[in-house]
Amino acid sequence: MIALDKDTFQNEVLEGEGYVLVDFWSESCEPCKAFMPSMIELADQYEANMKFCKLDTTKARRLAISQKILGLPTVALYKDGQKIEERTKDEVTKENIEEMIKKYL
């Protein structure tokens, strides 16, 4: 999984080709940290089909706001630089994220 920051987000996600899944999280977000092992499992399982990234929003607040990330955790799926779907807060479960991934594979 690629750890993004405000300098690499543009290149890796907005200019990326194909599918890119981004986990927007924060060190102070307990649900985010609890979900991280599931996200790593999904990345291991599906990384042949899409790129997996994570962005710590506390280090890139303006970027998170520009992507309309209004709550954490949020997992967003991009295709060719455009956000096509996202799950946020209570919707961020391993089952829901895997369902979102499978819909586009």
N, CA and C of each residue as an Amber inpcrd file, in Angstrom:
protein
   315
   0.8450000  -1.1710000   0.0000000   0.0000000   0.0000000   0.0000000
   0.8920000   1.2360000   0.0000000   0.5600000   2.1870000  -0.8440000
   1.3640000   3.3980000  -0.9960000   0.8800000   4.4600000  -0.0120000
   1.7690000   4.9870000   0.7890000   1.4330000   6.0870000   1.6980000
   1.5630000   7.3910000   0.9180000   0.4490000   8.0970000   0.7970000
   0.4190000   9.3400000   0.0280000   0.6070000  10.5470000   0.9350000
   1.0090000  11.6550000   0.3160000   0.9940000  12.9380000   1.0010000
   0.5260000  13.9800000  -0.0160000   0.4750000  15.2180000   0.4150000
  -0.0660000  16.2470000  -0.4820000   0.7580000  16.4090000  -1.7550000
   2.0220000  15.9900000  -1.7070000   2.8750000  16.1180000  -2.8870000
   2.7300000  14.9520000  -3.8650000   2.3480000  13.7800000  -3.3830000
   2.2680000  12.6070000  -4.2600000   0.8380000  12.2640000  -4.6920000
  -0.1730000  12.8390000  -4.0330000  -1.5680000  12.5080000  -4.3350000
  -1.9110000  12.7800000  -5.8040000  -1.5230000  13.9430000  -6.2890000
  -1.8300000  14.3280000  -7.6760000  -1.3180000  13.2780000  -8.6600000
  -0.0490000  12.9090000  -8.5340000   0.5710000  11.9770000  -9.4600000
  -0.0020000  10.5640000  -9.3280000  -0.1230000  10.0740000  -8.1110000
  -0.5380000   8.6860000  -7.8830000  -2.0330000   8.4620000  -8.1180000
  -2.8650000   9.4430000  -7.7770000  -4.3190000   9.2470000  -7.8250000
  -4.9590000  10.0140000  -8.9810000  -4.8070000  11.3250000  -8.9850000
  -5.5100000  12.1440000  -9.9830000  -4.9550000  11.9760000 -11.3890000
  -3.6730000  11.6160000 -11.5000000  -3.0830000  11.3750000 -12.8180000
  -2.8560000   9.8870000 -13.0610000  -3.2890000   9.0570000 -12.1150000
  -3.1080000   7.6150000 -12.2460000  -4.0620000   7.0200000 -13.2670000
  -3.6410000   5.9190000 -13.8620000  -4.4970000   5.2180000 -14.8160000
  -5.0990000   4.0080000 -14.1330000  -6.3330000   3.6910000 -14.5080000
  -7.0000000   2.5410000 -13.9200000  -7.5860000   2.8790000 -12.5610000
  -7.7760000   1.8400000 -11.7570000  -8.4300000   1.9910000 -10.4600000
  -7.4170000   2.2420000  -9.3540000  -7.7550000   3.2170000  -8.4950000
  -6.9410000   3.5320000  -7.3310000  -7.8770000   3.6440000  -6.1330000
  -7.6260000   2.8410000  -5.1140000  -8.4230000   2.8790000  -3.8870000
  -7.6310000   3.6580000  -2.8440000  -8.2650000   4.6830000  -2.2640000
  -7.5830000   5.5280000  -1.2880000  -8.2920000   5.4420000   0.0600000
  -7.5230000   5.0950000   1.0780000  -8.0040000   5.0670000   2.4520000
  -7.6140000   6.3970000   3.0950000  -8.6280000   7.2560000   3.3280000
  -8.3950000   8.5280000   4.0120000  -8.5430000   8.2580000   5.5050000
  -7.4850000   8.5270000   6.2800000  -7.4760000   8.1780000   7.6910000
  -6.7180000   9.2320000   8.4810000  -6.6880000   9.0320000   9.8060000
  -5.9490000   9.9370000  10.6730000  -5.4690000   9.1550000  11.8880000
  -4.3190000   9.5450000  12.3940000  -3.7540000   8.8940000  13.5730000
  -4.6810000   9.0230000  14.7820000  -5.4630000  10.0890000  14.8290000
  -6.3580000  10.3170000  15.9730000  -7.7300000   9.6590000  15.7850000
  -7.9410000   8.9730000  14.6840000  -9.2240000   8.3270000  14.3760000
  -9.1510000   6.8450000  14.7480000  -9.7750000   6.4820000  15.8720000
  -9.7140000   5.0870000  16.3240000 -10.3610000   4.1170000  15.3260000
 -11.5510000   4.4500000  14.7500000 -12.1280000   3.5380000  13.7430000
 -11.2050000   3.3510000  12.5280000 -10.4740000   4.4080000  12.1660000
  -9.5290000   4.3180000  11.0340000  -8.4420000   3.2960000  11.3420000
  -7.8780000   3.4080000  12.5430000  -6.7920000   2.5060000  12.9270000
  -7.2940000   1.0740000  13.0760000  -8.5350000   0.9240000  13.5530000
  -9.1130000  -0.4190000  13.6990000  -9.3450000  -1.0660000  12.3340000
  -9.6470000  -0.2460000  11.3130000  -9.9120000  -0.7760000   9.9720000
  -8.6390000  -1.0950000   9.1950000  -7.5200000  -0.4940000   9.5630000
  -6.2810000  -0.6270000   8.7770000  -5.8700000  -2.0780000   8.4970000
  -5.9320000  -3.0130000   9.4600000  -5.5630000  -4.4070000   9.1260000
  -6.4430000  -5.0080000   8.0250000  -7.7260000  -4.6750000   8.0280000
  -8.6180000  -5.1640000   6.9620000  -8.2310000  -4.5590000   5.6220000
  -7.8630000  -3.2910000   5.6300000  -7.4520000  -2.6240000   4.3930000
  -6.1890000  -3.2750000   3.8380000  -5.2650000  -3.6320000   4.7120000
  -4.0280000  -4.2830000   4.2720000  -4.3430000  -5.6590000   3.6770000
  -5.2800000  -6.3870000   4.3010000  -5.6920000  -7.6890000   3.7510000
  -6.2940000  -7.5290000   2.3600000  -7.1560000  -6.5320000   2.1810000
  -7.7710000  -6.2910000   0.8700000  -6.7130000  -5.9050000  -0.1550000
  -5.7490000  -5.0940000   0.2700000  -4.6670000  -4.6930000  -0.6360000
  -3.8800000  -5.9180000  -1.0830000  -3.5620000  -6.8050000  -0.1350000
  -2.8260000  -8.0190000  -0.4840000  -3.6140000  -8.8770000  -1.4700000
  -4.9290000  -8.8990000  -1.2970000  -5.7830000  -9.7570000  -2.1230000
  -6.0200000  -9.1850000  -3.5270000  -6.1590000  -7.8500000  -3.6320000
  -6.5940000  -7.2530000  -4.9000000  -5.5700000  -6.3290000  -5.5600000
  -4.3530000  -6.2450000  -5.0310000  -3.4100000  -5.2710000  -5.5790000
  -2.9780000  -5.5720000  -7.0140000  -3.2390000  -6.7730000  -7.5010000
  -2.9340000  -7.0660000  -8.9060000  -3.9100000  -6.3360000  -9.8330000
  -5.0780000  -5.9470000  -9.3000000  -6.1240000  -5.3360000 -10.1160000
  -6.2770000  -3.8310000  -9.9290000  -5.7740000  -3.3160000  -8.8260000
  -5.8730000  -1.8770000  -8.5760000  -4.8030000  -1.4410000  -7.5900000
  -4.5400000  -0.1420000  -7.5980000  -3.5330000   0.4210000  -6.7010000
  -4.2040000   0.7830000  -5.3800000  -3.5380000   0.4600000  -4.2760000
  -4.0510000   0.7760000  -2.9470000  -3.1700000   1.8420000  -2.3070000
  -3.8200000   2.8910000  -1.7870000  -3.0930000   3.9980000  -1.1820000
  -3.7700000   4.4010000   0.1160000  -3.0120000   5.0950000   0.9560000
  -3.6040000   5.6680000   2.1630000  -3.0770000   7.0850000   2.3170000
  -3.9440000   7.9550000   2.8540000  -3.5760000   9.3600000   3.0440000
  -3.9600000   9.7730000   4.4560000  -2.9760000  10.2010000   5.2200000
  -3.2210000  10.7330000   6.5630000  -3.7250000  12.1610000   6.3970000
  -5.0090000  12.3680000   6.6780000  -5.6240000  13.6710000   6.4060000
  -5.1330000  14.7730000   7.3390000  -4.5770000  14.4280000   8.4940000
  -4.0690000  15.4760000   9.3820000  -2.8510000  16.1650000   8.7770000
  -2.1730000  15.4880000   7.8510000  -1.0010000  16.0810000   7.1990000
  -1.3560000  16.6870000   5.8450000  -2.6360000  16.5740000   5.4530000
  -3.0560000  17.0930000   4.1470000  -4.5190000  17.5380000   4.2110000
  -4.8060000  18.4380000   5.1550000  -6.1990000  18.8680000   5.3790000
  -6.8270000  19.5080000   4.1470000  -6.1160000  20.4220000   3.5180000
  -6.6750000  21.1000000   2.3340000  -6.9590000  20.1120000   1.2170000
  -6.0610000  19.1620000   1.0380000  -6.2520000  18.1330000   0.0130000
  -7.4970000  17.3090000   0.3220000  -7.6660000  16.9020000   1.5830000
  -8.8460000  16.1240000   1.9720000 -10.1220000  16.9270000   1.7030000
 -10.1160000  18.2000000   2.0550000 -11.2860000  19.0450000   1.8090000
 -11.5420000  19.1720000   0.3140000 -10.4820000  19.3100000  -0.4770000
 -10.6600000  19.4290000  -1.9390000 -11.2720000  18.1620000  -2.5360000
 -11.0580000  17.0230000  -1.8720000 -11.6340000  15.7600000  -2.3320000
 -12.9860000  15.4800000  -1.6610000 -13.5000000  16.4850000  -0.9430000
 -14.7930000  16.4070000  -0.2580000 -14.8440000  15.2720000   0.7720000
 -13.7310000  15.0970000   1.4720000 -13.6690000  14.1150000   2.5510000
 -14.1340000  14.8340000   3.8130000 -15.3600000  14.5400000   4.2350000
 -15.9720000  15.2750000   5.3270000 -16.0130000  14.4980000   6.6370000
 -15.6910000  13.2050000   6.5910000 -15.6740000  12.4040000   7.8010000
 -14.6990000  11.2610000   7.6330000 -14.2660000  10.7180000   8.7590000
 -13.3250000   9.6000000   8.7250000 -13.8990000   8.4200000   9.4920000
 -13.5340000   7.2260000   9.1210000 -12.7290000   6.8810000   7.9400000
 -13.5330000   7.0330000   6.6480000 -12.8320000   7.3080000   5.5620000
 -13.4300000   7.3220000   4.2290000 -12.5230000   6.5340000   3.2960000
 -13.1260000   5.6500000   2.5160000 -12.3980000   4.9080000   1.4890000
 -13.0370000   5.2790000   0.1590000 -12.2270000   5.8130000  -0.7460000
 -12.7310000   6.2790000  -2.0350000 -12.0640000   5.5100000  -3.1700000
 -12.8570000   5.2280000  -4.1920000 -12.3430000   4.5410000  -5.3760000
 -12.3150000   5.5260000  -6.5330000 -11.1490000   5.6260000  -7.1560000
 -10.9460000   6.5060000  -8.3050000 -10.6910000   5.6530000  -9.5300000
 -11.1580000   6.1290000 -10.6890000 -10.8220000   5.4900000 -11.9620000
 -10.3260000   6.5790000 -12.8950000  -9.1100000   6.3980000 -13.3770000
  -8.4830000   7.3800000 -14.2740000  -8.5800000   8.8020000 -13.7100000
  -8.3550000   8.9270000 -12.4010000  -8.2880000  10.2420000 -11.7690000
  -9.6120000  10.8070000 -11.2880000 -10.7310000  10.1390000 -11.5620000
 -12.0420000  10.6290000 -11.1380000 -12.5880000   9.7520000 -10.0200000
 -13.0850000  10.3880000  -8.9630000 -13.6970000   9.6140000  -7.8780000
 -15.0130000   9.0430000  -8.3930000 -15.1650000   7.7180000  -8.2750000
 -16.3900000   7.0930000  -8.7850000 -17.2740000   6.5320000  -7.6750000
 -16.7060000   6.3070000  -6.5010000 -17.5140000   5.7910000  -5.3990000
 -16.7260000   5.9490000  -4.1060000 -17.4610000   6.0460000  -2.9880000
 -16.7890000   6.0960000  -1.6970000 -17.6940000   5.5420000  -0.6100000
 -17.0580000   5.1230000   0.4520000 -17.7440000   4.6840000   1.6720000
 -17.1650000   5.5170000   2.8020000 -18.0200000   5.8800000   3.7560000
 -17.5470000   6.7060000   4.8580000 -18.1580000   6.2810000   6.1900000
 -17.4330000   6.5770000   7.2390000 -17.8070000   6.3080000   8.6280000
 -18.2640000   4.8670000   8.8220000 -19.5390000   4.6480000   9.2170000
 -20.0120000   3.2950000   9.5400000 -20.0500000   2.3640000   8.3250000
 -20.0270000   2.9290000   7.1250000 -20.0310000   2.1030000   5.9020000
 -18.6750000   1.4650000   5.6330000 -17.6380000   1.9120000   6.3340000
 -16.2880000   1.4000000   6.0990000 -16.1060000   0.1040000   6.8840000
 -16.4820000  -0.9950000   6.2130000 -16.2490000  -2.3310000   6.7490000
 -15.5380000  -3.1280000   5.6680000 -14.8770000  -4.1880000   6.0730000
 -14.1720000  -5.0040000   5.0890000 -15.1440000  -5.5080000   4.0220000
 -16.3390000  -5.9370000   4.4450000 -17.3370000  -6.4620000   3.5060000
 -17.7750000  -5.3960000   2.5060000 -18.0640000  -4.1920000   2.9980000
 -18.5170000  -3.1210000   2.1080000 -17.4360000  -2.6980000   1.1190000
 -16.1980000  -2.6140000   1.5830000 -15.1100000  -2.1860000   0.6960000
 -14.8470000  -3.2770000  -0.3380000 -14.8820000  -4.5460000   0.0850000
 -14.6580000  -5.6360000  -0.8650000 -15.7760000  -5.6610000  -1.9060000
 -17.0000000  -5.4060000  -1.4890000 -18.1290000  -5.3520000  -2.4270000
 -17.9120000  -4.2430000  -3.4590000 -17.4350000  -3.0740000  -2.9880000
 -17.1670000  -1.9420000  -3.8840000 -16.0560000  -2.3190000  -4.8770000
 -15.0080000  -2.9960000  -4.4090000 -13.9160000  -3.4100000  -5.2860000
 -14.4250000  -4.3770000  -6.3470000 -15.1720000  -5.3900000  -5.9150000
 -15.6470000  -6.4260000  -6.8390000 -16.5940000  -5.8810000  -7.8910000
 -17.3150000  -4.8230000  -7.5720000 -18.2570000  -4.2340000  -8.5180000
 -17.5410000  -3.7290000  -9.7780000 -16.2850000  -3.3180000  -9.6180000
 -15.5590000  -2.7090000 -10.7400000 -14.5160000  -3.6320000 -11.3720000
 -14.3080000  -4.8110000 -10.8160000 -13.2940000  -5.7240000 -11.3900000
 -13.8910000  -6.5970000 -12.4680000
